[in-house]
Amino acid sequence: MKRGQGKVDLCMSHESTARATLRETHRLVVKVGTHVVTNDESELALGRVANLVEGLANERKAGRDVVLVTSGAVGMGMRLLGLRQRPRSLGLRQACAAVGQGHLMAAYAEAFAKQGVIAAQVLLTQEDLGDRDRALCVRTTLMRLLELGAVPVLNENDSVSIRELVEFRRRSGGEPARAVFGDNDGLAARVSVTLDADLLVLLTNVDGLLTANPKTDASATRIPLLDLVDDVALGRADGVSSGGTGGMASKLEAARLATAEGTSVVIANGSAISVLAKILAGEDVGTLIPTPDRRRARLRYIAVASRKFGALVLNDGALRALEKGKASLLPVGVTNVDGSFDKGDVVEIRDGSGRVRGRGMVNYDADACRKLAGRQSEEIDAILGYRGYDALVTRDNLVMG
């Protein structure tokens, strides 16, 4: 064996193992940049959009949850308003977004309809995901759409957002540029965290993170696997734009947020044929930034770091179902509710003797839980006048033992 060969083989094995896990993806968030969906930032690239939508529709039909976060509204608005240069003022960008959003969504709706899939427009601001109650409402809406078989198509609501749409802010002291979370890269990362997604795919017009800026270094090559988004990685992206308002640094900042919360990330070229199918098949496409355990961060928050606001007392049958590791906590299994809590708070799961058997993040506040205790999920509408979830605590927000 040649010197260093064992290390190379080990790295290749690590990458292969990391990519193999992508085949198990169930919930997928895909973000497409301006230069993927448009030509010259304004004219819709119909061929690329059709190929992208076909790939997303195929994954939806295969049983995966699929969410699309798209850029391009400002560019489309520019074209329709006859503007040749990207607006520098916030007000003019907002006006372009207001014009372009409807046309962009119409194009997606038509393309998905041709594939037999329903598309649903959702416009968000960063504040919608920064506030706990609003984030839970967003999650509920998106989860319902996914349950109904639709593909949510998300965009930052630039027409009303008060956040300046700037590309970077440079810190003092010559540090690498950092992305401002006023773009769709950051939005996609926050949506991925909100939905507890398995994978976030950031599609752009380059093949992934490169070893250097290709504009100044012709020997720059793609980095297939990046274990950690650190200052070295961000330094490689300094000044390297991948198009639109984000750039590569923005994508790495988004990847750092998503992977820290348990979602793996792939940065890849959205113009490549069947790029999503190849990524989900575990092929060597783009730059993979894996996370060790998708649910680790959320479950750690629930199990350890959170203040407990109350408790749900369960009957023996419900406890047995939860401890088998597959069931959500339905109202019928609850015998009593202790304490005062809001939806989204963490509560203890107790047995009839008062022993703590687990913890979970609740979908309803304490008063609603008391009204629902011991009742069937089908009765939620009649009891509360609305029905957010069938379960008081869903399986992915539950820690037992």
NORBELDA-V568808 format. One record per backbone hydrogen bond with DSSP energy under -1.0 kcal/mol. NH is the residue of the N-H (numbers start at 1). CO is the residue of the C=O. If there is no record, write none. Layout:
# NORBELDA-V568808
nh=NH co=CO
nh=NH co=CO
This chain:
# NORBELDA-V568808
nh=5 co=2
nh=8 co=4
nh=9 co=5
nh=10 co=6
nh=11 co=7
nh=12 co=8
nh=13 co=9
nh=14 co=10
nh=15 co=11
nh=16 co=12
nh=17 co=13
nh=18 co=14
nh=19 co=15
nh=20 co=16
nh=21 co=17
nh=22 co=19
nh=23 co=20
nh=24 co=21
nh=25 co=22
nh=28 co=65
nh=29 co=199
nh=30 co=67
nh=31 co=201
nh=32 co=69
nh=33 co=203
nh=36 co=33
nh=37 co=33
nh=38 co=34
nh=39 co=43
nh=42 co=39
nh=43 co=39
nh=45 co=37
nh=46 co=44
nh=49 co=45
nh=50 co=46
nh=51 co=47
nh=52 co=48
nh=53 co=49
nh=54 co=50
nh=55 co=51
nh=56 co=52
nh=57 co=53
nh=58 co=54
nh=59 co=55
nh=60 co=56
nh=61 co=57
nh=62 co=58
nh=63 co=60
nh=64 co=59
nh=65 co=26
nh=67 co=28
nh=68 co=152
nh=69 co=30
nh=70 co=154
nh=71 co=32
nh=76 co=72
nh=77 co=73
nh=78 co=74
nh=79 co=75
nh=80 co=76
nh=81 co=77
nh=83 co=78
nh=93 co=89
nh=94 co=90
nh=95 co=91
nh=96 co=92
nh=97 co=93
nh=98 co=94
nh=99 co=95
nh=100 co=96
nh=101 co=97
nh=104 co=100
nh=105 co=101
nh=106 co=102
nh=107 co=103
nh=108 co=104
nh=109 co=105
nh=110 co=106
nh=111 co=107
nh=112 co=108
nh=113 co=109
nh=114 co=110
nh=115 co=112
nh=116 co=113
nh=117 co=112
nh=120 co=151
nh=122 co=153
nh=124 co=155
nh=130 co=126
nh=131 co=127
nh=135 co=131
nh=136 co=132
nh=137 co=133
nh=138 co=134
nh=139 co=135
nh=140 co=136
nh=141 co=137
nh=142 co=138
nh=143 co=139
nh=144 co=140
nh=145 co=141
nh=146 co=142
nh=147 co=143
nh=148 co=144
nh=149 co=146
nh=150 co=145
nh=151 co=118
nh=153 co=120
nh=154 co=68
nh=155 co=122
nh=157 co=124
nh=158 co=156
nh=160 co=157
nh=161 co=157
nh=166 co=164
nh=169 co=178
nh=178 co=169
nh=182 co=180
nh=187 co=183
nh=188 co=184
nh=189 co=185
nh=190 co=186
nh=191 co=187
nh=192 co=188
nh=193 co=189
nh=194 co=190
nh=195 co=191
nh=197 co=192
nh=198 co=27
nh=199 co=27
nh=200 co=264
nh=201 co=29
nh=202 co=266
nh=203 co=31
nh=204 co=268
nh=211 co=221
nh=216 co=213
nh=217 co=213
nh=220 co=217
nh=223 co=209
nh=226 co=288
nh=230 co=228
nh=234 co=230
nh=235 co=231
nh=236 co=232
nh=237 co=233
nh=240 co=237
nh=248 co=240
nh=251 co=247
nh=252 co=248
nh=253 co=249
nh=254 co=250
nh=255 co=251
nh=256 co=252
nh=257 co=253
nh=258 co=254
nh=259 co=255
nh=260 co=256
nh=262 co=259
nh=263 co=258
nh=264 co=198
nh=265 co=289
nh=266 co=200
nh=267 co=287
nh=268 co=202
nh=270 co=204
nh=272 co=269
nh=275 co=272
nh=278 co=274
nh=279 co=275
nh=280 co=276
nh=282 co=279
nh=283 co=278
nh=285 co=283
nh=287 co=267
nh=288 co=224
nh=289 co=265
nh=296 co=293
nh=299 co=295
nh=300 co=296
nh=301 co=297
nh=302 co=298
nh=303 co=299
nh=304 co=300
nh=305 co=300
nh=306 co=301
nh=309 co=346
nh=311 co=338
nh=312 co=348
nh=313 co=336
nh=314 co=350
nh=315 co=333
nh=319 co=315
nh=320 co=316
nh=321 co=317
nh=322 co=318
nh=323 co=319
nh=325 co=322
nh=329 co=393
nh=333 co=330
nh=334 co=331
nh=335 co=313
nh=336 co=313
nh=338 co=311
nh=344 co=362
nh=345 co=342
nh=347 co=360
nh=348 co=310
nh=349 co=358
nh=350 co=312
nh=351 co=355
nh=354 co=351
nh=357 co=349
nh=358 co=349
nh=359 co=399
nh=360 co=347
nh=361 co=397
nh=362 co=345
nh=363 co=392
nh=366 co=341
nh=369 co=365
nh=370 co=366
nh=371 co=367
nh=372 co=368
nh=373 co=369
nh=374 co=331
nh=375 co=372
nh=379 co=376
nh=380 co=377
nh=383 co=379
nh=384 co=380
nh=385 co=381
nh=392 co=329
nh=393 co=329
nh=397 co=394
nh=398 co=395
nh=399 co=359
nh=401 co=357
